[in-house]
Structures are given as C-alpha cells and as structure tokens.
Amino acid sequence: MRINKIKMVYQGLHVDLNRNTIPDKRNFGTILLKFIKACLSMKFYGISTFKQKHLFFFNTNNQFEALKNIYKELNANAFAYYHGYDLGLVSNDRLKRYPFWISYFFSLYAYFFDYQLIKKINDKLKSKNSNTAIKYIACITLGHYYLNLFILKALRPNYLWLSNDHSYNNVGFLFASKVQNISSIYIQHASVSSIFPSLRFDYSFLDGEIANKTYDDIGICGTKVFLYGIPKMDGWINKYTSNAKIKNILICVNEMDDLKKFENLIDLLLQNNYLVYLRKHPYLDYKFRNEDKVEIKSQKSFMEALAGIDMMIGGDSNVHLEAAITNIPSIYFSTSHLWDYYGFLKFGLFTIATKDVNEIVQSIENYTSSDEVYLRAKSFCESIGTSYQNKTTRKIIDEVNNF
C-alpha cells in the first residue's frame, strides 16, 4: 500500500516538477480554506450507490469533450461524476457532481496520517523544482485517493474511464481502481508531452503513432495500448474547405501564453485589415486591451469555433492539432519559456513556427492554400485515411465489449 501511495504521489507531481517556473505557494492552509469554503457553500454532494458497468469522471470541459461521445453511446450502462459548471450538465440518478468537500476533508486527514510519507517525498524532490507545492499536491492527491476508494467500493463498476493521466483527482481515481481491482481505461484529452508521467492504466486508446512513441519513451507500465484515433473528432476530420485567400483569423490563448505579446499581434493583424476572432481557454480570466476590436468565439466545441476561419494562431496548445484535423492551417506563436511543448513542429503540423509577429503577417500574406492540411495530422490521429475515419467511438466501444 505504501509503495502504491508513493507511485501515485509521484504521478500527481510529475508535470509540475518538470514545468513550473513560477513559485506555487499553495500549502496546508490552502486546503483548509478550500474545505471551509466548501462547507459554507452548503453544497454537500454525496457518494452515489447507483451501480453501473461503466464509471466516467470529467474534471474539466476538455476532459468531458474527450469522453463525451463514448459516454453518450454507453449511457444506458454508465454512471458519471463531473466537476465544473461550464460543462452544461444537469445532475440525475446516473450523473452526479463530484463531492470535492469530502476530498478536502481527506486531504486534511492525509496531512496528519501520511505526514512522514509526505515529508520524505518533499525532502527528496524539493531540490528538483523549488517552485512546486510538493506537500500541497501530495496531500490533495492522497485526499482524492481516499475519497475515490469509497466511491469505487460503493459503485463497483467493471470499467473506470478517465481522460487525464496526471492531474491529482484523476491520478487518485486511477490508483484507487488498482486497489479495488477495477479495470481502468484511458482516452487522451489532448496531445502527449514528454514531461507526462508513465502510462499505468489497464487499457489505453491512444490517438495515434506519435502518442504511442512518446509514451513508449516515457514508460508504459503494464498497459495494453490500442491506436484507434480521436473519438471526439468523429465527424470533424476534413470538415472544412481551405480558402485561397486568408481573411478570417482565429487567435487562441491560454494561461501559458504571454498575453501582452498576443495583444500586439492582434494590433498588427487589425492594421493589415484582417478580421480577427479571439478564443480564450475556458479558465483564462484576462481582459485584452483590444478585445472590443475583435469577435469573441465562445462555442463549447473548439471545432465549431473554426467555422468560417481561414487561419488559426496559437501558442503551446492542442488546438493546433484539432484545427489541422478539420483542415484549417495554423501558425505557432511561441511567447513562453516553452518551445513546441507537444512536439508538433518536427512533424510539420504548423504553417510556420515563430516568436516574431512580423514574420506571422508575412507568412499569412504569402500563404498558399491546401486541401490536404488534415493529412499532416495522420501521425497524431490514427483513423485518418482508414475505413473507420470519423468512426473511432464505435471502434473503441466494440473493442471494450470484446474484453
């Protein structure tokens, strides 16, 4: 059990240890405050006993989108926990809000009960990246683990479906499923980075060859891997037709971007008479100084937001892959300390990759349209060009039914 906990905490810490450049000040007090706020809200969601064959967990809109098609197909035999008001879900007998207040209680419990374990992990890893809140993440991961043990014991599903392999709540579910002998299934919610942890699910349906190679380099630990494509892209592969002349440009931003530089890019594009659209990551709380000069794209589905767009520009984000699959070209504008976080550049996914706004404008002016942008994504989406193109969801379900 102790080794299981150590592996779990390491998995929950893995990405932060390899990525954080800004000090993370979260600590025991942060957890206590979360617990108090949860109690004061009086939203005491409980643990369901509604037993079904399949259990899903959606912690963000992106995770929900990754699993949505499969969840809908299996709905008659499925139960799901979810988090986030932006998902647009309504609770019922087989769909409940995740009881975070209980996880915070167990996180406080873990701080004392597992203190020696947490201290040893902190002492060993703090020199690797002092910007990481090791004790906080260890406590919160253990707290979710303890809660998820109760959830899985109450529901006893045959399969647990997750679409994230490194956030603490998903990691807590994964390792709780191992203790409860419940088969875990992983669907990617985004492209894989080399800083991700080892793959430890029972079954993983990876997007394609690149994801498989990346995980193979990181480490695949007892996981049976299938390469069937991206289920959320069913119906979107080669959806749009490229225009000969670029006019409508979509700017996509998230928390990792230098937003001031993107504001300058928007200014330059507007000066050159392009129609600019802006799409922010759902959890990005930032008001652009020139936001009133652009149109905001706020559709839940990113693929819907691409309708009428001729070119997309973004930083380190999986939206480049999704745009390419729909046949929309994109430009990588790097503004952070990272460079090609997902490894798209070496596989020719971008029109160009640059840190220079002037180079972006020049590239757009000289762009030659192509009807085969989506073919650039073949290594990332296995189903492209196959008999099951746009039918990945059904292929995955058929495979699971044969387990």
TIBADREN-908673 format. One line per 2 residues: number of its first residue (from 1); for each residue x, y, z of C-alpha. Coordinates in steps of 0.05 Angstrom, whole numbers, plus 5000, padded with zeros to 4 digits. Example, Ala and Ser with C-alpha at 12.3 -4.5 7.8 and 13.67 -1.06 7.14 Angstrom:
1) 5246,4910,5156; 5273,4979,5143
// end
This chain:
1) 5000,5000,5000; 5057,5048,5018
3) 5092,5036,4950; 5025,5047,4915
5) 5017,5114,4950; 5088,5136,4933
7) 5078,5119,4859; 5012,5156,4860
9) 5040,5220,4891; 5099,5219,4843
11) 5050,5214,4785; 5009,5272,4812
13) 5072,5315,4819; 5106,5295,4754
15) 5083,5350,4707; 5090,5407,4758
17) 5161,5384,4776; 5180,5387,4702
19) 5144,5451,4683; 5135,5501,4739
21) 5176,5565,4733; 5134,5609,4779
23) 5132,5593,4854; 5070,5556,4875
25) 5053,5580,4945; 4995,5532,4959
27) 5001,5495,5026; 4961,5463,5083
29) 4925,5529,5095; 4901,5528,5023
31) 4868,5461,5033; 4837,5483,5099
33) 4809,5545,5065; 4780,5502,5008
35) 4746,5457,5059; 4716,5515,5098
37) 4691,5548,5034; 4661,5483,5010
39) 4625,5474,5077; 4600,5546,5078
41) 4571,5537,5008; 4526,5483,5038
43) 4534,5441,4974; 4546,5374,5007
45) 4545,5327,4948; 4547,5255,4970
47) 4572,5187,4946; 4525,5151,4900
49) 4509,5076,4904; 4479,5074,4833
51) 4516,5013,4806; 4532,5011,4731
53) 4581,4975,4687; 4619,5038,4666
55) 4641,5096,4711; 4665,5162,4679
57) 4698,5222,4711; 4700,5291,4678
59) 4741,5343,4716; 4743,5397,4661
61) 4706,5413,4597; 4765,5386,4556
63) 4763,5320,4593; 4687,5317,4582
65) 4695,5331,4507; 4746,5274,4502
67) 4698,5224,4532; 4631,5253,4512
69) 4617,5211,4450; 4635,5146,4486
71) 4595,5166,4548; 4533,5181,4506
73) 4538,5114,4470; 4545,5076,4535
75) 4497,5119,4575; 4447,5064,4589
77) 4501,5026,4627; 4541,5084,4654
79) 4547,5129,4715; 4589,5193,4716
81) 4618,5242,4766; 4633,5311,4739
83) 4661,5378,4762; 4652,5447,4732
85) 4592,5490,4717; 4616,5503,4646
87) 4602,5431,4625; 4528,5446,4619
89) 4509,5381,4653; 4448,5370,4698
91) 4453,5320,4755; 4407,5260,4755
93) 4408,5188,4782; 4466,5168,4737
95) 4503,5235,4734; 4527,5269,4798
97) 4573,5326,4819; 4639,5302,4848
99) 4639,5313,4924; 4701,5356,4929
101) 4685,5377,5000; 4698,5304,5022
103) 4764,5303,4984; 4787,5365,5021
105) 4769,5333,5087; 4810,5271,5069
107) 4867,5317,5045; 4869,5348,5115
109) 4868,5278,5144; 4926,5257,5098
111) 4968,5315,5122; 4970,5284,5191
113) 4961,5210,5177; 5012,5208,5120
115) 5056,5264,5146; 5121,5223,5147
117) 5109,5198,5076; 5094,5268,5051
119) 5156,5297,5086; 5202,5244,5056
121) 5175,5257,4986; 5183,5332,4996
123) 5254,5325,5022; 5273,5282,4963
125) 5241,5324,4908; 5245,5397,4932
127) 5314,5405,4901; 5287,5384,4833
129) 5240,5443,4828; 5231,5491,4886
131) 5172,5524,4851; 5128,5463,4861
133) 5080,5459,4921; 5100,5387,4935
135) 5066,5379,5003; 5002,5411,4978
137) 4997,5367,4916; 5016,5305,4956
139) 4960,5319,5007; 4907,5335,4955
141) 4925,5274,4914; 4920,5229,4975
143) 4855,5262,4994; 4824,5246,4927
145) 4852,5176,4931; 4818,5162,4998
147) 4752,5190,4973; 4756,5151,4908
149) 4767,5086,4946; 4699,5097,4978
151) 4667,5117,4911; 4692,5055,4875
153) 4674,5010,4933; 4603,5038,4932
155) 4593,5035,4856; 4634,4972,4838
157) 4638,4987,4762; 4672,4940,4714
159) 4709,4997,4680; 4733,5066,4701
161) 4741,5116,4643; 4789,5175,4651
163) 4818,5226,4602; 4876,5253,4642
165) 4936,5216,4669; 4970,5268,4713
167) 4921,5314,4750; 4913,5296,4823
169) 4839,5278,4821; 4847,5232,4760
171) 4910,5202,4790; 4872,5189,4855
173) 4819,5152,4815; 4870,5112,4776
175) 4907,5085,4837; 4843,5073,4876
177) 4819,5030,4818; 4881,4987,4825
179) 4866,4975,4898; 4793,4958,4883
181) 4812,4913,4823; 4772,4955,4774
183) 4797,4959,4702; 4819,5030,4682
185) 4812,5058,4611; 4848,5120,4586
187) 4827,5165,4529; 4872,5225,4514
189) 4841,5293,4523; 4900,5327,4489
191) 4966,5311,4457; 5020,5278,4499
193) 5082,5316,4523; 5149,5285,4541
195) 5141,5313,4612; 5079,5269,4625
197) 5085,5210,4674; 5088,5137,4655
199) 5026,5104,4628; 4995,5060,4683
201) 4924,5045,4661; 4899,4975,4645
203) 4877,4997,4575; 4895,5059,4535
205) 4863,5081,4470; 4916,5129,4444
207) 4905,5179,4388; 4960,5154,4343
209) 5032,5135,4328; 5063,5198,4359
211) 5027,5189,4426; 5047,5116,4428
213) 5120,5134,4413; 5120,5189,4466
215) 5092,5143,4519; 5139,5088,4498
217) 5198,5135,4511; 5168,5157,4578
219) 5148,5087,4600; 5088,5041,4591
221) 5076,5001,4654; 5031,4941,4643
223) 4982,4978,4597; 4950,4946,4536
225) 4952,5000,4482; 4906,5010,4422
227) 4915,5062,4367; 4846,5079,4341
229) 4845,5154,4331; 4810,5210,4369
231) 4737,5196,4387; 4718,5270,4398
233) 4740,5284,4326; 4687,5238,4297
235) 4651,5279,4244; 4704,5333,4243
237) 4760,5302,4202; 4769,5342,4138
239) 4707,5382,4156; 4726,5450,4127
241) 4750,5474,4059; 4811,5519,4056
243) 4803,5588,4025; 4852,5613,3973
245) 4859,5680,4009; 4867,5689,4084
247) 4817,5738,4114; 4788,5710,4178
249) 4839,5694,4232; 4826,5660,4299
251) 4873,5675,4357; 4873,5622,4413
253) 4905,5636,4480; 4915,5601,4547
255) 4950,5611,4614; 5019,5593,4587
257) 5019,5650,4535; 5048,5720,4543
259) 4982,5756,4532; 5014,5824,4521
261) 5050,5796,4460; 4985,5768,4434
263) 4953,5837,4443; 5009,5866,4400
265) 4996,5812,4348; 4922,5829,4346
267) 4940,5903,4335; 4985,5885,4276
269) 4933,5839,4244; 4880,5892,4250
271) 4926,5944,4219; 4933,5897,4160
273) 4857,5893,4152; 4847,5821,4175
275) 4784,5802,4212; 4807,5777,4279
277) 4770,5729,4325; 4792,5711,4396
279) 4782,5647,4435; 4806,5642,4507
281) 4818,5579,4546; 4756,5568,4590
283) 4795,5582,4654; 4834,5643,4629
285) 4810,5705,4666; 4840,5762,4626
287) 4811,5823,4591; 4850,5841,4528
289) 4861,5916,4519; 4838,5910,4446
291) 4783,5859,4459; 4729,5907,4436
293) 4760,5906,4366; 4754,5831,4356
295) 4698,5780,4357; 4699,5730,4415
297) 4689,5657,4398; 4658,5622,4458
299) 4628,5558,4430; 4636,5498,4476
301) 4666,5458,4420; 4730,5485,4391
303) 4715,5452,4324; 4650,5493,4319
305) 4690,5556,4332; 4732,5541,4270
307) 4672,5551,4223; 4688,5607,4174
309) 4761,5612,4197; 4818,5614,4146
311) 4878,5611,4193; 4888,5597,4268
313) 4944,5625,4310; 4962,5599,4379
315) 5017,5582,4428; 5030,5516,4463
317) 4962,5484,4457; 4929,5422,4428
319) 4883,5467,4386; 4936,5465,4331
321) 4923,5390,4323; 4847,5398,4325
323) 4850,5454,4273; 4894,5413,4227
325) 4848,5352,4232; 4789,5395,4209
327) 4832,5421,4151; 4846,5491,4180
329) 4920,5513,4176; 4953,5543,4238
331) 5013,5584,4259; 5052,5571,4323
333) 5067,5636,4360; 5114,5619,4418
335) 5113,5671,4474; 5131,5629,4536
337) 5194,5595,4560; 5170,5531,4526
339) 5183,5514,4453; 5139,5464,4416
341) 5112,5434,4481; 5073,5380,4444
343) 5125,5365,4391; 5081,5387,4332
345) 5136,5425,4296; 5180,5367,4275
347) 5121,5332,4244; 5102,5391,4200
349) 5036,5408,4233; 5046,5484,4232
351) 5047,5530,4172; 5104,5565,4208
353) 5132,5568,4279; 5159,5635,4303
355) 5168,5685,4360; 5163,5744,4312
357) 5096,5778,4298; 5122,5809,4233
359) 5140,5740,4207; 5069,5717,4222
361) 5039,5773,4180; 5088,5759,4123
363) 5071,5685,4125; 4997,5699,4121
365) 5006,5745,4062; 5046,5692,4024
367) 5004,5632,4045; 4985,5582,3991
369) 4921,5544,4006; 4917,5468,4010
371) 4860,5418,4012; 4904,5368,4049
373) 4921,5403,4114; 4886,5347,4152
375) 4935,5295,4125; 4990,5329,4165
377) 4956,5301,4227; 4957,5228,4206
379) 5013,5210,4255; 4973,5242,4311
381) 4904,5213,4292; 4907,5141,4271
383) 4838,5138,4239; 4854,5189,4184
385) 4851,5154,4116; 4824,5089,4145
387) 4757,5053,4138; 4739,5079,4208
389) 4755,5152,4195; 4702,5192,4235
391) 4680,5126,4268; 4731,5119,4325
393) 4679,5120,4380; 4644,5057,4354
395) 4711,5021,4343; 4732,5034,4415
397) 4666,5011,4444; 4667,4948,4401
399) 4737,4933,4428; 4717,4943,4500
401) 4657,4898,4491; 4706,4843,4470
403) 4748,4849,4533
// end
